[in-house]
């Protein structure tokens, strides 16, 4: 075997060992989470947290703007309904994406090609 062939083979083995030791365990963990639904549950929990903090920030900003003119918010119920619809839309979008991602994993279409 020539020097370049053995060097190339050594580099390939090192890259594979690196992938096997560092990336494969994380990939396996994520695949398991995708299959048992815990990844979706984590994402849905984050949606609740993010939407709640966004809604609070928007309500505070609106209250401050209205207070500058001595007004109070009279559309509380409408804003709550819009917030609930936004949360539902975000969760439904996540569920659709999770379903699509699961199908890509099953079919292998989401994988990159190494050449």
FIVOKOL-527844 format. One line per field, with one value per residue: residue in three letters; chain; z, x, y of N, C-alpha, C in turn. Coordinates in steps of 0.2 Angstrom, whole numbers, plus 5000, padded with zeros to 4 digits. Atoms other than C-alpha are relative to their C-alpha. Layout:
res = [ALA ...] $
chain = [A ...] $
nz = [Z ...] $
nx = [X ...] $
ny = [Y ...] $
caz = [Z ...] $
cax = [X ...] $
cay = [Y ...] $
cz = [Z ...] $
cx = [X ...] $
cy = [Y ...] $
REM end
This chain:
res = [UNK UNK UNK UNK UNK UNK UNK UNK UNK UNK UNK UNK UNK UNK UNK UNK UNK UNK UNK UNK UNK UNK UNK UNK UNK UNK UNK UNK UNK UNK UNK UNK UNK UNK UNK UNK UNK UNK UNK UNK UNK UNK UNK UNK UNK UNK UNK UNK UNK UNK UNK UNK UNK UNK UNK UNK UNK UNK UNK UNK UNK UNK UNK UNK UNK UNK UNK UNK UNK UNK UNK UNK UNK UNK UNK UNK UNK UNK UNK UNK UNK UNK UNK UNK UNK UNK UNK UNK UNK UNK UNK UNK UNK UNK UNK UNK UNK UNK UNK UNK UNK UNK UNK UNK UNK UNK UNK UNK UNK UNK UNK UNK UNK UNK UNK] $
chain = [A A A A A A A A A A A A A A A A A A A A A A A A A A A A A A A A A A A A A A A A A A A A A A A A A A A A A A A A A A A A A A A A A A A A A A A A A A A A A A A A A A A A A A A A A A A A A A A A A A A A A A A A A A A A A A A A A A A] $
nz = [5000 5000 4995 5001 4998 4993 4996 5001 4996 4993 4999 5000 4994 4995 5001 4999 4993 4997 5001 4995 4993 4998 5003 5000 4994 5001 5005 4997 4995 5003 5004 4995 4998 5006 5001 4994 4999 4995 5003 5001 4994 4998 5004 4998 4993 5001 5003 4995 4996 5004 5001 4994 4999 5006 4999 4995 5003 5004 4996 4996 5004 5002 4994 4999 5005 4998 4994 5002 5002 4995 5002 4998 5005 5000 5004 4996 5002 5007 5000 4997 5005 5005 4997 5000 5007 5002 4996 5004 5007 4999 4998 5006 5004 4997 5001 5007 5001 4997 5004 5006 4999 4999 5007 5003 4997 5003 5007 5001 5005 4996 4999 5005 5004 4999 5005] $
nx = [5004 4996 5000 5006 5006 5000 5001 5007 5003 5000 5005 5007 5002 5000 5006 5005 5000 5002 5008 5003 4999 5002 5006 5005 5005 5005 5005 5004 5004 5005 5004 5004 5005 5005 5004 5004 5005 4998 4997 5006 5003 4995 5001 5007 4999 4996 5005 5004 4996 4998 5006 5002 4995 5001 5006 4999 4996 5005 5005 4996 4999 5006 5003 4996 5002 5006 4999 4998 5006 5005 5005 4999 5001 5007 5000 4997 5003 4997 4993 4999 5001 4995 4994 5001 5000 4992 4997 5002 4997 4992 5000 5002 4994 4995 5002 5000 4993 4998 5003 4996 4993 5000 5000 4994 4995 5002 4999 4993 4999 4997 4992 4996 4996 4993 4997] $
ny = [4994 4994 4995 4996 5005 5002 4993 4999 5005 4998 4994 5002 5004 4995 4997 5005 5001 4993 4999 5006 4998 4993 4998 5006 5001 4995 5001 5005 4997 4996 5004 5003 4995 4999 5006 5001 4994 4996 4993 4996 4998 4994 4994 4998 4997 4994 4996 4997 4995 4995 4997 4996 4994 4995 4997 4996 4995 4996 4997 4995 4995 4997 4996 4994 4996 4998 4995 4993 4996 5001 5004 5007 5005 5003 5006 5005 5007 5001 5001 5007 5005 5000 5003 5007 5002 5001 5006 5006 5000 5002 5007 5004 4999 5005 5007 5001 5001 5007 5006 5000 5002 5007 5004 4999 5004 5007 5001 4998 4994 4994 5001 4997 5005 4999 5002] $
caz = [5000 4996 5008 5002 5003 5020 5026 5018 5026 5043 5041 5037 5052 5063 5056 5058 5076 5080 5073 5083 5099 5099 5087 5086 5104 5102 5086 5094 5108 5097 5086 5102 5107 5090 5090 5108 5106 5120 5108 5103 5121 5125 5111 5115 5133 5126 5115 5131 5140 5125 5121 5139 5140 5123 5128 5144 5135 5123 5136 5146 5131 5126 5144 5144 5127 5133 5150 5141 5135 5151 5143 5149 5139 5134 5123 5136 5130 5112 5116 5126 5112 5100 5111 5113 5094 5092 5105 5096 5079 5085 5093 5077 5067 5078 5077 5058 5057 5068 5058 5042 5050 5056 5038 5032 5044 5039 5021 5023 5012 5026 5026 5018 5005 5009 4994] $
cax = [5000 5007 5010 4995 4983 4988 4987 4970 4964 4970 4961 4945 4946 4950 4935 4924 4930 4927 4909 4906 4912 4906 4891 4883 4877 4869 4861 4855 4848 4839 4832 4825 4817 4809 4802 4795 4787 4797 4806 4789 4783 4799 4796 4777 4783 4795 4780 4770 4784 4789 4771 4768 4783 4779 4761 4766 4779 4765 4752 4765 4770 4752 4747 4762 4757 4739 4744 4753 4736 4727 4718 4715 4714 4696 4700 4706 4695 4700 4718 4717 4708 4721 4735 4726 4724 4743 4748 4737 4744 4762 4758 4749 4764 4776 4765 4764 4783 4786 4775 4785 4802 4797 4792 4808 4818 4808 4811 4829 4825 4831 4849 4863 4874 4892 4903] $
cay = [5000 5017 5031 5041 5026 5021 5040 5041 5025 5031 5048 5039 5027 5042 5051 5036 5033 5052 5051 5034 5041 5059 5061 5043 5043 5060 5055 5039 5049 5061 5047 5038 5054 5056 5039 5039 5056 5064 5077 5083 5084 5095 5106 5108 5113 5126 5133 5136 5145 5155 5160 5165 5176 5184 5187 5195 5206 5212 5215 5225 5235 5238 5244 5256 5263 5265 5273 5287 5293 5289 5275 5257 5241 5236 5222 5210 5195 5198 5198 5182 5173 5179 5173 5156 5154 5158 5145 5132 5137 5135 5118 5112 5118 5108 5092 5094 5096 5081 5070 5076 5073 5056 5051 5058 5048 5032 5035 5042 5057 5069 5062 5071 5061 5059 5058] $
cz = [5000 5006 5000 5002 5007 5005 4999 5004 5008 5002 5000 5006 5006 5000 5003 5008 5004 5000 5005 5007 5002 4997 5000 5006 5001 4995 5002 5005 4997 4996 5005 5002 4995 5000 5006 5001 5005 4997 4999 5006 5003 4996 5001 5007 4999 4997 5006 5004 4996 4998 5006 5001 4995 5001 5006 4998 4996 5004 5004 4995 4998 5006 5001 4995 5002 5006 4998 4998 5005 4998 5003 4994 5001 4996 5003 4997 4993 5000 5002 4995 4994 5002 5000 4993 4998 5003 4996 4993 5000 5002 4994 4995 5002 4999 4992 4998 5003 4996 4993 5001 5001 4993 4996 5003 4998 4993 4998 4995 5004 5001 4995 4997 5001 4994 5000] $
cx = [5004 4999 4993 4994 4999 4998 4992 4995 5000 4996 4993 4998 5000 4993 4994 5000 4997 4992 4997 5000 4997 4993 4995 4996 4995 4995 4995 4995 4994 4995 4995 4995 4995 4995 4995 4996 5003 5003 4994 4997 5005 4999 4993 5001 5003 4995 4996 5004 5002 4994 4998 5004 4999 4993 5000 5004 4995 4995 5003 5001 4993 4997 5004 4998 4993 5000 5003 4995 4995 4994 5001 4998 4993 4999 5003 4998 5002 5007 5001 4998 5005 5006 4998 5000 5007 5003 4998 5003 5007 5000 4998 5006 5005 4998 5001 5008 5003 4998 5004 5007 5000 4999 5006 5006 4999 5002 5007 5001 5003 5007 5004 5004 5007 5004 5008] $
cy = [5006 5004 5004 4996 4999 5007 5001 4995 5002 5006 4998 4996 5005 5004 4996 4999 5006 5000 4995 5002 5006 5001 4994 5000 5006 4999 4994 5002 5004 4995 4996 5005 5001 4995 4999 5006 5005 5007 5004 5003 5006 5006 5003 5004 5007 5005 5004 5005 5006 5005 5004 5006 5005 5004 5005 5006 5005 5003 5006 5006 5004 5005 5006 5005 5004 5005 5007 5005 5000 4995 4993 4995 4997 4994 4994 4993 4999 4998 4993 4995 5000 4996 4992 4997 5000 4994 4994 4999 4997 4993 4996 5000 4995 4993 4998 4999 4994 4994 5000 4997 4993 4996 5001 4995 4993 4999 5002 5006 5006 5000 5003 4994 5002 4997 5000] $
REM end
